[in-house]
Amino acid sequence: MEKVLKIAKQYSITSNISLDLRNKIDGASMIAKILFEESTDINFFIGNAINPVHDDSNSHISYTIKLGIIRELEKILSDMGKNVKVSMC
C-alpha cells in the first residue's frame, strides 16, 4: 500500500500517470489504476488484530503506519472526487 500511496501522490500532482500504469503488471500499479480510473466508491476495511510478525522489533510496520497510509490515500482519493469510506473492523 505504500507504493500505491506513492503513485497516488504522483497522480494527484500530474493527473497523467495513468499512461505509465497502463502496461504495468505489478500489484501496486494495478490497484492504483483501479482506484484512479475505474472506481467511484471505495471502501477500506482496516483490521486491528495484532500480527505477531509486526511485533518484531526489527519490523518497520505498525498499525499506526498502516492507518496513516490509508488516511493519506483516503484524502487523495476524496480530492479526486471518489466516495471513500474507512471502516475499522
JORAPE-V752568 format. One record per residue. N is the residue number from 1. SS is DSSP state (A for helix, B for strand, O for the rest). OMEGA is omega in degrees with one decimal (none if undefined). BURIAL is b if it has 24 or more other C-alpha atoms within 12 Angstrom, else e. Layout:
BEGIN
N,SS,OMEGA,BURIAL
N,SS,OMEGA,BURIAL
END
This chain:
BEGIN
1,O,176.9,b
2,A,179.5,e
3,A,176.6,e
4,A,178.0,b
5,A,178.3,b
6,A,177.6,e
7,A,-179.7,b
8,A,178.5,b
9,A,177.5,b
10,A,-179.5,e
11,A,-177.6,b
12,A,178.3,b
13,A,-172.3,e
14,A,-175.1,e
15,O,-179.1,e
16,O,-177.5,e
17,O,-178.8,e
18,A,177.3,b
19,A,177.8,e
20,A,-177.0,e
21,A,-171.0,b
22,O,-174.3,e
23,O,-179.7,e
24,O,-177.3,e
25,O,175.5,e
26,O,-174.3,e
27,A,-177.3,e
28,A,179.6,e
29,A,179.6,b
30,A,177.2,e
31,A,-179.5,b
32,A,179.7,b
33,A,178.9,b
34,A,-178.2,e
35,A,-173.3,b
36,A,-169.1,b
37,A,-172.9,b
38,A,-173.6,e
39,O,172.1,e
40,O,179.3,e
41,B,-175.6,e
42,B,177.5,b
43,B,173.8,e
44,B,175.2,e
45,B,-174.4,e
46,B,176.8,e
47,O,179.3,e
48,O,175.6,e
49,O,-179.9,e
50,O,177.2,e
51,O,-177.5,e
52,A,178.4,e
53,A,-178.7,e
54,A,177.1,e
55,A,179.3,e
56,O,-176.8,e
57,O,178.1,e
58,O,-178.6,e
59,O,179.2,e
60,O,-177.8,e
61,O,174.9,e
62,O,178.2,e
63,A,-179.5,e
64,A,179.0,e
65,A,179.8,e
66,A,179.7,e
67,A,177.8,b
68,A,178.1,e
69,A,-179.4,b
70,A,-180.0,b
71,A,177.2,b
72,A,176.3,b
73,A,178.6,b
74,A,-179.3,b
75,A,-178.4,e
76,A,-179.7,b
77,A,176.3,b
78,A,177.5,b
79,A,176.8,e
80,O,-180.0,b
81,O,178.6,e
82,O,173.0,e
83,B,-174.5,e
84,B,176.6,b
85,B,176.9,e
86,B,179.2,b
87,B,175.3,e
88,B,-177.8,e
89,O,none,e
END
